[in-house]
Amino acid sequence: MITPADLSLAGKVAIVTGGARGIGRAVALGLAAFGADVAVCDRDGPEQAETVAQLTALGRAGGQALLDVRDPDAVAGFVDTVAADHGRVDILVNNAAGTFYAHFVDTSPKGVATMVDENFLSVTHCVRAVVPVMPAGGSIVNVTSIEAHRAAPGFGVYAAMKAAVTSLTRTLALELAPRGIRVNAIAPDAIRTPGDHDLAESASQGDPLAYGRKVPLDWGEADDCAGAVVYLASRLAKWITGTTLHVDGGAFAASGWTRREDGTYEP
């Protein structure tokens, strides 16, 4: 029989990439609230310092580093430090990512390479560094996007890389199962963060609120993603691996249907 204790992460050690703000910060604080010691990394020093201060207030700061997750050596060094301090890493959340709005034919080779490095290769760097220090019972959660599951005009390379992470998630779930490590993903959409607001504004030509009409439950919060990650990292999800949990307010289910003011929908 399951109990509330199965949701506890007490004694666990977690790493969250891109932990300075938005979903990354919410996930870090959520894991800490449920008992995990959390180490974060990001390129943004001042905002990451705010995250660390909040983790410290909870008594759960597990380390930090200013680094670019596109740099495999920097990632490996950070993971080695966390593992040396805590003896292991039980939870890895690959959250760091980035994109910009541009049609594919207008995106330079350098822009494509940036999207590949930031959204896909960064995940491979982190997984490769963490798996050797992750014991049985460990959990890897990759933050992808609804764009991994549908066309994404203006975000083509980003969406392709998120789809690649989704595919890699399934493969890693099988390859790491003998080690007792579970690998899952969450696919957010319409989360109230500065990044999502700016992207929605770009895609909707200056009216970010219009995007909310495509989401049955309207815009969500970063804590909605944190709740999904806490669940996937906990013993409640001990028999779940290789799956993607959509944290999107029903946007993927809507598949193009738009909510009218009276609550009905139009295609």
JOQUINOR-V367961 format. One record per residue. N is the residue number from 1. RES is the residue in one letter. SS is DSSP state (hx for helix, st for strand, lp for the rest). Layout:
# JOQUINOR-V367961
N/RES/SS  N/RES/SS
This chain:
# JOQUINOR-V367961
1/M/lp  2/I/lp  3/T/lp  4/P/hx  5/A/hx  6/D/hx  7/L/hx  8/S/lp  9/L/lp  10/A/lp  11/G/lp  12/K/lp  13/V/st  14/A/st  15/I/st  16/V/st  17/T/st  18/G/lp  19/G/lp  20/A/lp  21/R/lp  22/G/hx  23/I/hx  24/G/hx  25/R/hx  26/A/hx  27/V/hx  28/A/hx  29/L/hx  30/G/hx  31/L/hx  32/A/hx  33/A/hx  34/F/lp  35/G/lp  36/A/lp  37/D/st  38/V/st  39/A/st  40/V/st  41/C/st  42/D/st  43/R/lp  44/D/lp  45/G/hx  46/P/hx  47/E/hx  48/Q/hx  49/A/hx  50/E/hx  51/T/hx  52/V/hx  53/A/hx  54/Q/hx  55/L/hx  56/T/hx  57/A/hx  58/L/lp  59/G/lp  60/R/lp  61/A/st  62/G/st  63/G/st  64/Q/st  65/A/st  66/L/st  67/L/lp  68/D/lp  69/V/lp  70/R/lp  71/D/lp  72/P/hx  73/D/hx  74/A/hx  75/V/hx  76/A/hx  77/G/hx  78/F/hx  79/V/hx  80/D/hx  81/T/hx  82/V/hx  83/A/hx  84/A/hx  85/D/hx  86/H/hx  87/G/lp  88/R/lp  89/V/lp  90/D/lp  91/I/st  92/L/st  93/V/st  94/N/st  95/N/lp  96/A/lp  97/A/lp  98/G/lp  99/T/lp  100/F/lp  101/Y/lp  102/A/lp  103/H/lp  104/F/hx  105/V/hx  106/D/hx  107/T/lp  108/S/lp  109/P/hx  110/K/hx  111/G/hx  112/V/hx  113/A/hx  114/T/hx  115/M/hx  116/V/hx  117/D/hx  118/E/hx  119/N/hx  120/F/hx  121/L/hx  122/S/hx  123/V/hx  124/T/hx  125/H/hx  126/C/hx  127/V/hx  128/R/hx  129/A/hx  130/V/hx  131/V/hx  132/P/lp  133/V/lp  134/M/lp  135/P/lp  136/A/lp  137/G/lp  138/G/lp  139/S/st  140/I/st  141/V/st  142/N/st  143/V/st  144/T/lp  145/S/lp  146/I/hx  147/E/hx  148/A/hx  149/H/hx  150/R/lp  151/A/lp  152/A/lp  153/P/lp  154/G/lp  155/F/lp  156/G/hx  157/V/hx  158/Y/hx  159/A/hx  160/A/hx  161/M/hx  162/K/hx  163/A/hx  164/A/hx  165/V/hx  166/T/hx  167/S/hx  168/L/hx  169/T/hx  170/R/hx  171/T/hx  172/L/hx  173/A/hx  174/L/hx  175/E/hx  176/L/hx  177/A/hx  178/P/lp  179/R/lp  180/G/lp  181/I/lp  182/R/st  183/V/st  184/N/st  185/A/st  186/I/st  187/A/st  188/P/st  189/D/lp  190/A/lp  191/I/st  192/R/lp  193/T/lp  194/P/hx  195/G/hx  196/D/hx  197/H/hx  198/D/hx  199/L/hx  200/A/hx  201/E/hx  202/S/hx  203/A/hx  204/S/lp  205/Q/lp  206/G/lp  207/D/lp  208/P/hx  209/L/hx  210/A/hx  211/Y/hx  212/G/hx  213/R/hx  214/K/hx  215/V/lp  216/P/lp  217/L/lp  218/D/lp  219/W/lp  220/G/st  221/E/lp  222/A/hx  223/D/hx  224/D/hx  225/C/hx  226/A/hx  227/G/hx  228/A/hx  229/V/hx  230/V/hx  231/Y/hx  232/L/hx  233/A/hx  234/S/lp  235/R/hx  236/L/hx  237/A/hx  238/K/lp  239/W/lp  240/I/lp  241/T/lp  242/G/lp  243/T/lp  244/T/st  245/L/st  246/H/st  247/V/st  248/D/lp  249/G/lp  250/G/lp  251/A/hx  252/F/hx  253/A/hx  254/A/hx  255/S/lp  256/G/lp  257/W/lp  258/T/st  259/R/st  260/R/lp  261/E/lp  262/D/lp  263/G/lp  264/T/lp  265/Y/st  266/E/st  267/P/lp
